Amino acid sequence: MAGGPGLAPGSGMRRLLAIGFVWLCCAGAWAILGSTLAFRSGSVTGSLGAEVRALWGPPLVQNPPSAVGRERHKVRVSEQKFDEKEKRYFKVEREDAVETKRPLVLDRTDVDVALSLEQRRKGLLWFPTYGVSFQGRYALRNDSAEERRAHVAFPIEPGVTYDGFTVSDARGAPIEVAFEEVGSASRGNATFARTLAPGEAVAFTVAYRARGTERWSYGTAGEGLGPEKGRARSFRLTVTTDFDAVDFPAGSLSTSEHGPAGGGWRGTWRFDQIVGTKAIGVVLPERLNPGPLAAKLTFFAPVSLLFFFFVTGMLLAARGRSIHPVNYFLLSCAFFAFHLLFAYLIDHVAIGPAFAAASVVSVALVVSYARLFVGGRTALLLVGLPQLVYLVLFSFTFFWSGYTGLAITIGAILTLFVIMQLTGRTDWARGS
């Protein structure tokens, strides 16, 4: 069918305009489908995220304990009074009881944390959730030269459910604590009190299990790892995970040492004495979300179709063959079938099987249709193979986070090289 059915000689420009119109129409259809997918994913992110956090808790932040030492002592106060009878002022001295407060120094921090990851899916989105096992051994010291009544507070975060929460002393005996403001919008505390002699330290251990989402942090950015301007002495914190794809929040402290451990990861932060406002954090790995992935593939589809039109048209023209714009339109519809089927399969099956099924259906549509007007071998090599490369393989590069642009660029350069080599000896003027 050289020259294409129904096309008069000299109609090359009209053919290109018609093919361009087909491409624009398909690009518009993909824009609508991509916007729909982006809306479906984006509009539910907030509500689904809130549901997951309601079930598993918010991103968990564990802040360091603090203690305020209170002491009462007497001070001599003098004041002037006016004697009405003698019409003169006179000085009166007395002793008043005064209470002073001073924060205790966080003398030792020795914390072990274990994180276990569980990915949970809601709608078109995956959310990283985790269980955390926490054990922290602390010592807060009275640096003053006076005996002080120390009120120790261990922070309790709102919205977090703690299981097996215990506080024990240096001998392992349980310490009775009072819980303040737990469940409120603001941070609460588990508190207890001890009387400390000058230079004496109160040592205690806190242990619990809890659940959270997205990330785990120790300390808050802007506050640091200790109660007194972020100061903490003899600090060690070790995090062990059952996953190895560990990342860290921007602006957080880097590990002192880290590496693989039993199929997961272990990292340790160790400081002799730290003063600063940075925190420690671990970001949990996220699974590839089907909704945003489908939207990306759909928005990129016009580029894939443009490559397909260019390669198929050049290869057919080099063999002295061409196809009608209507054929291009129906081939484009088969391309569109890939994204439409993938977009709605991911609601029901995993990403991999959905991608494979959509690819097989689309390629089968293209090859079975093209064989009717260019023949089976040509349909397979000059139509089906370009579709496999520029639709399926180009779309597959979106699974390689961070390498998609490079992979497509290399593919485009290789495409240009192959087309130049295959058509370099073609006498284009002969067909004009």
C-alpha angles and dihedrals in degrees: 000000000000113000090024126260115290096007119127122215113273094029094115094117093049089049092053091047091050092049089047090052090051090051092049092050091050091046088055091050091050091048090056093046092046092049090050092052092046090050092047091051098039098042093056098040094087097043095042091045089053090051092051092047090049089055100038104020132249126292098300120238118186113196123198121260123258137195135199119208115213125196131176121213138157125255128192112241125189127193139170123245130188120235107214093194097051094029095227142106122249133182122248123193127198141160119246127193110237130187118212127193128209129171116245119234118253095236100178137015120184112167134172120191129182120195123195116192126219120176113214126193125215117178109312094342137083120212124198109230127174147185118230129203111197132190120170127179115198142177124196116192133208102226095179128098091237133078109255137193102229120207107200120202126191111194119243116196121225117248094023122117113213120204123196092005108182136166118197136175129241091280093051095254113142119255119214110232135188119225116222125197094345110169095022125118091256129065116279132202142223103220141188135162135230134176111234128196119221109294093006121134131211111221121196142158127224121197132174146140123233143157133235146159138244101352145010123217139184112208127001125266107256093027104056132199100312138048096240108068088315092300119154130165127211092008123184127163124172124190120195120189136185090223129064102205094092123167133177132225117255112268095018126129118272121234124265089218135355143165147139118310126184097329091318137060138273126197130179130199112199128178132166091209124347128191116182148094101251122111136211119246145167123204114209119228118259125219120233105276112226097211099055090039092054090048092051092049091049095049090049093049096093089060091051091049092049090054090047093050091047097048097040093045093048094047094048092045091051087058092048094255134117137174133223122260088245088062089052089050094054092044087053089052088055088052090051090051089064094059095039093051093043092049093058100033091062089066088067111022137036121278096253098054091041091053092047093048093048091048094050093047094048096046091046091052092051098045096042090051098042093051089066094066107021102029131256100278094045091045091053098044105032101031110020096043094051089049090051090052102040100035107028103029095037089050090048090060088071087072088066101076110212095012102069096097093046093047092050092046091052089047091052092050092048089049091054091048094050094046091048091051095046096046100032094104095043114119099223092178091062092066095046 
